[in-house]
Each structure stands twice: as C-alpha cells, then as structure tokens.
Amino acid sequence: MELQEINQKLTETRDELIDILSGLSHEQLNIQKDSGSWSISQVCQHLIKTEELYAVAIRRGLKSQEDSSVEKKPLEFLLDRSRKLVAPEIARPSAEILEYQEIIEMLSQSRKNLNELLNTLDDPTVLSRRHFIHPAFKEMLLIEWVESLYLHEQRHIQQIKEIIAG
C-alpha cells in the first residue's frame, strides 16, 4: 500500500473516531466497566501514546542508511478483536479523567506530529526500504508502522463501540 493511500485511511479512520466521540457525555468518556478495563478516554489516550511512539520509531528507522531486506508482514490480524493484545507499559493510559475537548486536541496534536514527519520525506518510498524493531511484531518496514496505525485505531474503534453498547 502506498503512503498516499495509507494517509487516506488514517484520515478516514480518525474522522470516524472523532464522529463517535462527538456525541458522548463526560461520564460516557470516562466510566470504566470494571477495574480491569479501559474507559473510552483511556482508549483514546492509548491511541495518542501509540501514535507518538510510532512517530519516534519511524524517525529512528529513517536514520538508517541501509536498505532493509525485511519481508512485509500481514497486518490485518490487528483487526481481530478475538485475539487479545496487551499494550506495553509505555503505551498504557493513565487514570486521568479527560474532557472531550482535551481528547480531541491531543488526538489532533499526535496526528499533526505524525503528518509533519511524513511530509518531510523527499522520497516517501524510503518507508518501504527501511525498518525498525517493533516490541511485539519484531522487524517491521517503516511503511508498515504507518499502515498499522490506522488498523490499530480501527481495532480500538470497535472496542469503543463495544463499550458504548455496554
């Protein structure tokens, strides 16, 4: 998948997320079903932290001068909510209570930072030629880091819909 197509998916997915969030009350955003589950606000915090961490990883991967021989991975498994994935400590949300506007501003800022990074690339195909080590998925091409962001967000949109449905 080309960067332009991935950017379109990132935009569509983020628009869907914001559309879902827009009708929710403070309580709906911040209530936890139980102590072992995340609130919608915490899911959003996790998405923000993940996007920020991915931008750091992409930036580091771009520092490499060598072309990578890493094979492209299938990423669709990220959409399978029957397969539980545990967020690394660094990407876990806090217990902080957030207002709708704070969440939107943080989502906007993390996406702005990612887009600024991607827009600095003279040759976006470099993302398909460089890799960086993912803590769970091991060696991943940088383009896969970008692509997995919208898939990851779609996964959590499903989680948010489940939380809303009760």
Secondary structure as the mmCIF struct_conf table of DSSP 4:
data_model
#
loop_
_struct_conf.conf_type_id
_struct_conf.id
_struct_conf.beg_label_comp_id
_struct_conf.beg_label_asym_id
_struct_conf.beg_label_seq_id
_struct_conf.end_label_comp_id
_struct_conf.end_label_asym_id
_struct_conf.end_label_seq_id
HELX_RH_AL_P HELX_RH_AL_P1 LEU A 3 SER A 22
TURN_TY1_P TURN_TY1_P1 GLY A 23 GLY A 23
HELX_RH_AL_P HELX_RH_AL_P2 HIS A 26 ASN A 30
BEND BEND1 LYS A 33 ASP A 34
TURN_TY1_P TURN_TY1_P2 SER A 35 GLY A 36
BEND BEND2 SER A 37 SER A 37
HELX_RH_AL_P HELX_RH_AL_P3 ILE A 40 LEU A 62
TURN_TY1_P TURN_TY1_P3 LYS A 63 LYS A 63
BEND BEND3 GLU A 66 GLU A 66
HELX_LH_PP_P HELX_LH_PP_P1 ASP A 67 SER A 68
HELX_LH_PP_P HELX_LH_PP_P2 VAL A 70 PRO A 74
HELX_RH_3T_P HELX_RH_3T_P1 GLU A 76 LEU A 79
TURN_TY1_P TURN_TY1_P4 ARG A 81 SER A 82
BEND BEND4 ARG A 83 ARG A 83
HELX_LH_PP_P HELX_LH_PP_P3 VAL A 86 PRO A 88
HELX_RH_3T_P HELX_RH_3T_P2 GLU A 89 ALA A 91
BEND BEND5 ALA A 95 ALA A 95
HELX_RH_AL_P HELX_RH_AL_P4 TYR A 100 ASN A 119
TURN_TY1_P TURN_TY1_P5 THR A 120 THR A 120
BEND BEND6 ASP A 122 ASP A 122
HELX_RH_3T_P HELX_RH_3T_P3 PRO A 124 SER A 128
TURN_TY1_P TURN_TY1_P6 ARG A 129 ARG A 129
STRN STRN1 HIS A 131 HIS A 134
TURN_TY1_P TURN_TY1_P7 PRO A 135 PHE A 137
STRN STRN2 LYS A 138 LEU A 141
HELX_RH_AL_P HELX_RH_AL_P5 LEU A 142 ALA A 165
#
